[in-house]
Amino acid sequence: MVQLIAFIIFILSVGGIFFILYRKVPVLIQLPQNGHHGIKKHEFIATVEKKIKEVYFHLFSKQMLLHKVLSKVRIWTLKIERKIDTLLHGIRKKAQELDKQVKKKK
């Protein structure tokens, strides 16, 4: 019984899909093949959109360049900080040894 109900629902669903396709195929055939919607834009609007897209692309490429430069600067800064840290650690160590020698002499 359950299989019969499921089969009936399946047949009705497939029939509904075919009915919708039968009704919409003529409308779909009338649509242009190249994807344009048939409404022509004014030349001014088209040029403004083109310029905005160009500026956005250049802005994006400039941001990528800026990102790369800032990443390199960050790496250089971290390397310099590491070198300064090792130098300071060595200076502190020598200063502590000198303090110990001065205290031993007193």
Backbone as JSON Lines, residues from 0, in Angstrom:
{"i":0,"aa":"M","n":[0.82,-1.19,0.0],"ca":[0.0,0.0,0.0],"c":[0.87,1.27,0.0]}
{"i":1,"aa":"V","n":[1.92,1.25,0.82],"ca":[2.81,2.39,0.9],"c":[3.54,2.58,-0.43]}
{"i":2,"aa":"Q","n":[3.91,1.47,-1.05],"ca":[4.6,1.55,-2.34],"c":[3.68,2.12,-3.42]}
{"i":3,"aa":"L","n":[2.42,1.8,-3.36],"ca":[1.46,2.32,-4.33],"c":[1.29,3.83,-4.17]}
{"i":4,"aa":"I","n":[1.21,4.29,-2.93],"ca":[1.08,5.73,-2.67],"c":[2.34,6.46,-3.14]}
{"i":5,"aa":"A","n":[3.52,5.89,-2.85],"ca":[4.77,6.52,-3.26],"c":[4.85,6.55,-4.8]}
{"i":6,"aa":"F","n":[4.41,5.48,-5.46],"ca":[4.43,5.43,-6.92],"c":[3.49,6.47,-7.52]}
{"i":7,"aa":"I","n":[2.32,6.64,-6.93],"ca":[1.36,7.63,-7.42],"c":[1.93,9.04,-7.25]}
{"i":8,"aa":"I","n":[2.54,9.31,-6.11],"ca":[3.15,10.62,-5.88],"c":[4.28,10.86,-6.88]}
{"i":9,"aa":"F","n":[5.08,9.83,-7.16],"ca":[6.16,9.94,-8.13],"c":[5.62,10.26,-9.52]}
{"i":10,"aa":"I","n":[4.6,9.55,-9.94],"ca":[4.02,9.77,-11.27],"c":[3.44,11.17,-11.37]}
{"i":11,"aa":"L","n":[2.73,11.62,-10.32],"ca":[2.16,12.97,-10.34],"c":[3.28,14.03,-10.39]}
{"i":12,"aa":"S","n":[4.37,13.81,-9.68],"ca":[5.48,14.76,-9.69],"c":[6.12,14.85,-11.07]}
{"i":13,"aa":"V","n":[6.39,13.7,-11.68],"ca":[6.97,13.69,-13.02],"c":[6.01,14.34,-14.01]}
{"i":14,"aa":"G","n":[4.73,14.06,-13.88],"ca":[3.73,14.69,-14.75],"c":[3.71,16.2,-14.56]}
{"i":15,"aa":"G","n":[3.81,16.66,-13.33],"ca":[3.84,18.1,-13.05],"c":[5.06,18.77,-13.66]}
{"i":16,"aa":"I","n":[6.19,18.1,-13.59],"ca":[7.41,18.65,-14.18],"c":[7.26,18.76,-15.69]}
{"i":17,"aa":"F","n":[6.74,17.71,-16.33],"ca":[6.55,17.75,-17.77],"c":[5.52,18.82,-18.17]}
{"i":18,"aa":"F","n":[4.48,18.99,-17.37],"ca":[3.47,20.02,-17.66],"c":[4.09,21.41,-17.6]}
{"i":19,"aa":"I","n":[4.91,21.67,-16.57],"ca":[5.57,22.98,-16.45],"c":[6.52,23.21,-17.62]}
{"i":20,"aa":"L","n":[7.29,22.18,-17.98],"ca":[8.19,22.31,-19.13],"c":[7.42,22.56,-20.42]}
{"i":21,"aa":"Y","n":[6.3,21.86,-20.6],"ca":[5.47,22.04,-21.8],"c":[4.97,23.47,-21.91]}
{"i":22,"aa":"R","n":[4.62,24.07,-20.77],"ca":[4.11,25.45,-20.79],"c":[5.22,26.48,-20.94]}
{"i":23,"aa":"K","n":[6.43,26.19,-20.45],"ca":[7.5,27.19,-20.44],"c":[8.47,27.09,-21.6]}
{"i":24,"aa":"V","n":[8.51,26.01,-22.34],"ca":[9.46,25.87,-23.44],"c":[9.26,26.95,-24.5]}
{"i":25,"aa":"P","n":[8.06,27.3,-24.91],"ca":[7.92,28.38,-25.9],"c":[8.49,29.72,-25.4]}
{"i":26,"aa":"V","n":[8.32,30.01,-24.15],"ca":[8.86,31.24,-23.59],"c":[10.38,31.18,-23.55]}
{"i":27,"aa":"L","n":[10.93,30.03,-23.2],"ca":[12.38,29.88,-23.15],"c":[13.0,29.97,-24.54]}
{"i":28,"aa":"I","n":[12.3,29.52,-25.56],"ca":[12.81,29.59,-26.92],"c":[12.9,31.04,-27.38]}
{"i":29,"aa":"Q","n":[11.99,31.88,-26.92],"ca":[11.99,33.28,-27.34],"c":[13.12,34.09,-26.7]}
{"i":30,"aa":"L","n":[13.73,33.61,-25.64],"ca":[14.83,34.34,-25.01],"c":[16.04,34.36,-25.92]}
{"i":31,"aa":"P","n":[16.83,35.42,-25.88],"ca":[18.03,35.48,-26.73],"c":[19.06,34.43,-26.31]}
{"i":32,"aa":"Q","n":[19.79,33.92,-27.3],"ca":[20.74,32.84,-27.06],"c":[22.03,33.3,-26.39]}
{"i":33,"aa":"N","n":[22.42,34.59,-26.59],"ca":[23.7,35.05,-26.07],"c":[23.64,35.54,-24.63]}
{"i":34,"aa":"G","n":[22.51,35.47,-23.99],"ca":[22.41,35.82,-22.58],"c":[22.0,37.25,-22.32]}
{"i":35,"aa":"H","n":[21.92,38.08,-23.35],"ca":[21.47,39.46,-23.15],"c":[19.96,39.47,-22.95]}
{"i":36,"aa":"H","n":[19.52,40.43,-22.18],"ca":[18.11,40.47,-21.84],"c":[17.3,41.32,-22.81]}
{"i":37,"aa":"G","n":[17.94,41.91,-23.8],"ca":[17.2,42.65,-24.82],"c":[17.07,44.13,-24.53]}
{"i":38,"aa":"I","n":[17.44,44.59,-23.35],"ca":[17.36,46.01,-23.02],"c":[18.74,46.61,-23.23]}
{"i":39,"aa":"K","n":[18.82,47.59,-24.1],"ca":[20.11,48.2,-24.4],"c":[20.38,49.33,-23.41]}
{"i":40,"aa":"K","n":[21.59,49.35,-22.87],"ca":[21.98,50.4,-21.93],"c":[22.39,51.65,-22.69]}
{"i":41,"aa":"H","n":[22.19,52.76,-22.06],"ca":[22.65,54.03,-22.62],"c":[24.17,54.03,-22.64]}
{"i":42,"aa":"E","n":[24.76,54.68,-23.64],"ca":[26.22,54.66,-23.78],"c":[26.93,55.24,-22.56]}
{"i":43,"aa":"F","n":[26.35,56.3,-21.99],"ca":[26.95,56.92,-20.81],"c":[27.02,55.94,-19.65]}
{"i":44,"aa":"I","n":[25.94,55.22,-19.43],"ca":[25.9,54.24,-18.33],"c":[26.89,53.12,-18.59]}
{"i":45,"aa":"A","n":[26.99,52.67,-19.85],"ca":[27.92,51.6,-20.18],"c":[29.37,52.04,-19.96]}
{"i":46,"aa":"T","n":[29.71,53.27,-20.35],"ca":[31.09,53.75,-20.14],"c":[31.39,53.94,-18.67]}
{"i":47,"aa":"V","n":[30.42,54.43,-17.9],"ca":[30.64,54.6,-16.46],"c":[30.86,53.24,-15.81]}
{"i":48,"aa":"E","n":[30.06,52.24,-16.16],"ca":[30.24,50.9,-15.6],"c":[31.61,50.33,-15.98]}
{"i":49,"aa":"K","n":[32.02,50.56,-17.21],"ca":[33.33,50.05,-17.66],"c":[34.46,50.71,-16.88]}
{"i":50,"aa":"K","n":[34.37,52.02,-16.68],"ca":[35.41,52.72,-15.92],"c":[35.44,52.28,-14.47]}
{"i":51,"aa":"I","n":[34.29,52.06,-13.89],"ca":[34.23,51.61,-12.5],"c":[34.88,50.23,-12.37]}
{"i":52,"aa":"K","n":[34.61,49.34,-13.32],"ca":[35.21,48.01,-13.28],"c":[36.72,48.09,-13.44]}
{"i":53,"aa":"E","n":[37.21,48.98,-14.33],"ca":[38.66,49.14,-14.51],"c":[39.31,49.67,-13.25]}
{"i":54,"aa":"V","n":[38.69,50.68,-12.63],"ca":[39.26,51.27,-11.41],"c":[39.27,50.23,-10.3]}
{"i":55,"aa":"Y","n":[38.2,49.47,-10.2],"ca":[38.14,48.45,-9.15],"c":[39.24,47.42,-9.36]}
{"i":56,"aa":"F","n":[39.46,47.01,-10.61],"ca":[40.5,46.02,-10.88],"c":[41.87,46.6,-10.54]}
{"i":57,"aa":"H","n":[42.12,47.85,-10.93],"ca":[43.41,48.47,-10.62],"c":[43.57,48.63,-9.11]}
{"i":58,"aa":"L","n":[42.48,48.98,-8.44],"ca":[42.53,49.11,-6.99],"c":[42.86,47.77,-6.36]}
{"i":59,"aa":"F","n":[42.26,46.7,-6.88],"ca":[42.53,45.37,-6.35],"c":[43.98,44.98,-6.57]}
{"i":60,"aa":"S","n":[44.52,45.26,-7.77],"ca":[45.92,44.91,-8.03],"c":[46.85,45.75,-7.17]}
{"i":61,"aa":"K","n":[46.5,47.02,-6.94],"ca":[47.32,47.86,-6.06],"c":[47.26,47.35,-4.63]}
{"i":62,"aa":"Q","n":[46.1,46.88,-4.21],"ca":[45.99,46.34,-2.86],"c":[46.83,45.07,-2.72]}
{"i":63,"aa":"M","n":[46.88,44.25,-3.76],"ca":[47.7,43.04,-3.7],"c":[49.17,43.41,-3.61]}
{"i":64,"aa":"L","n":[49.58,44.42,-4.39],"ca":[50.96,44.88,-4.34],"c":[51.27,45.43,-2.95]}
{"i":65,"aa":"L","n":[50.37,46.24,-2.41],"ca":[50.56,46.79,-1.07],"c":[50.64,45.67,-0.04]}
{"i":66,"aa":"H","n":[49.81,44.66,-0.18],"ca":[49.83,43.53,0.75],"c":[51.18,42.82,0.71]}
{"i":67,"aa":"K","n":[51.7,42.6,-0.49],"ca":[52.99,41.93,-0.62],"c":[54.1,42.76,-0.02]}
{"i":68,"aa":"V","n":[54.09,44.07,-0.29],"ca":[55.13,44.95,0.24],"c":[55.07,44.98,1.76]}
{"i":69,"aa":"L","n":[53.87,45.11,2.31],"ca":[53.74,45.16,3.76],"c":[54.14,43.83,4.4]}
{"i":70,"aa":"S","n":[53.88,42.73,3.72],"ca":[54.32,41.43,4.24],"c":[55.83,41.34,4.29]}
{"i":71,"aa":"K","n":[56.5,41.82,3.24],"ca":[57.96,41.81,3.22],"c":[58.53,42.71,4.31]}
{"i":72,"aa":"V","n":[57.94,43.9,4.48],"ca":[58.4,44.81,5.52],"c":[58.22,44.18,6.89]}
{"i":73,"aa":"R","n":[57.11,43.49,7.08],"ca":[56.87,42.83,8.37],"c":[57.92,41.76,8.64]}
{"i":74,"aa":"I","n":[58.25,40.98,7.61],"ca":[59.27,39.93,7.77],"c":[60.61,40.55,8.1]}
{"i":75,"aa":"W","n":[60.98,41.62,7.37],"ca":[62.26,42.29,7.65],"c":[62.28,42.84,9.08]}
{"i":76,"aa":"T","n":[61.16,43.41,9.52],"ca":[61.09,43.96,10.88],"c":[61.27,42.86,11.91]}
{"i":77,"aa":"L","n":[60.64,41.72,11.69],"ca":[60.78,40.61,12.64],"c":[62.23,40.09,12.67]}
{"i":78,"aa":"K","n":[62.88,40.03,11.5],"ca":[64.28,39.59,11.48],"c":[65.17,40.57,12.22]}
{"i":79,"aa":"I","n":[64.94,41.87,12.0],"ca":[65.74,42.89,12.69],"c":[65.5,42.83,14.19]}
{"i":80,"aa":"E","n":[64.23,42.68,14.59],"ca":[63.93,42.57,16.02],"c":[64.63,41.36,16.63]}
{"i":81,"aa":"R","n":[64.69,40.26,15.92],"ca":[65.36,39.06,16.43],"c":[66.85,39.31,16.61]}
{"i":82,"aa":"K","n":[67.48,39.99,15.64],"ca":[68.9,40.3,15.75],"c":[69.16,41.25,16.92]}
{"i":83,"aa":"I","n":[68.31,42.26,17.07],"ca":[68.45,43.2,18.18],"c":[68.29,42.47,19.51]}
{"i":84,"aa":"D","n":[67.34,41.55,19.57],"ca":[67.11,40.78,20.8],"c":[68.34,39.95,21.17]}
{"i":85,"aa":"T","n":[68.95,39.29,20.18],"ca":[70.15,38.49,20.49],"c":[71.3,39.39,20.92]}
{"i":86,"aa":"L","n":[71.44,40.56,20.28],"ca":[72.5,41.49,20.69],"c":[72.27,42.0,22.12]}
{"i":87,"aa":"L","n":[71.04,42.38,22.42],"ca":[70.73,42.86,23.77],"c":[70.94,41.77,24.81]}
{"i":88,"aa":"H","n":[70.57,40.55,24.46],"ca":[70.77,39.43,25.39],"c":[72.26,39.24,25.66]}
{"i":89,"aa":"G","n":[73.08,39.34,24.61],"ca":[74.53,39.23,24.8],"c":[75.08,40.36,25.64]}
{"i":90,"aa":"I","n":[74.61,41.57,25.42],"ca":[75.07,42.72,26.21],"c":[74.68,42.56,27.67]}
{"i":91,"aa":"R","n":[73.44,42.12,27.92],"ca":[72.99,41.92,29.31],"c":[73.83,40.85,30.01]}
{"i":92,"aa":"K","n":[74.11,39.78,29.25],"ca":[74.9,38.7,29.83],"c":[76.3,39.19,30.2]}
{"i":93,"aa":"K","n":[76.93,39.98,29.32],"ca":[78.26,40.54,29.61],"c":[78.19,41.51,30.79]}
{"i":94,"aa":"A","n":[77.11,42.29,30.86],"ca":[76.96,43.24,31.97],"c":[76.82,42.49,33.28]}
{"i":95,"aa":"Q","n":[76.07,41.39,33.29],"ca":[75.94,40.6,34.52],"c":[77.27,39.99,34.93]}
{"i":96,"aa":"E","n":[78.06,39.52,33.96],"ca":[79.38,38.97,34.27],"c":[80.29,40.05,34.83]}
{"i":97,"aa":"L","n":[80.22,41.25,34.28],"ca":[81.04,42.35,34.79],"c":[80.61,42.72,36.21]}
{"i":98,"aa":"D","n":[79.31,42.71,36.47],"ca":[78.83,43.0,37.83],"c":[79.34,41.95,38.82]}
{"i":99,"aa":"K","n":[79.33,40.69,38.41],"ca":[79.83,39.64,39.29],"c":[81.32,39.82,39.56]}
{"i":100,"aa":"Q","n":[82.08,40.19,38.55],"ca":[83.53,40.39,38.75],"c":[83.79,41.58,39.65]}
{"i":101,"aa":"V","n":[83.0,42.63,39.51],"ca":[83.18,43.82,40.36],"c":[82.82,43.48,41.8]}
{"i":102,"aa":"K","n":[81.77,42.7,42.02],"ca":[81.38,42.33,43.38],"c":[82.4,41.4,44.01]}
{"i":103,"aa":"K","n":[83.04,40.52,43.24],"ca":[84.08,39.64,43.77],"c":[85.29,40.44,44.2]}
{"i":104,"aa":"K","n":[85.64,41.49,43.48],"ca":[86.81,42.29,43.82],"c":[86.59,43.09,45.1]}
{"i":105,"aa":"K","n":[85.33,43.43,45.39],"ca":[85.07,44.22,46.6],"c":[85.11,43.32,47.76]}
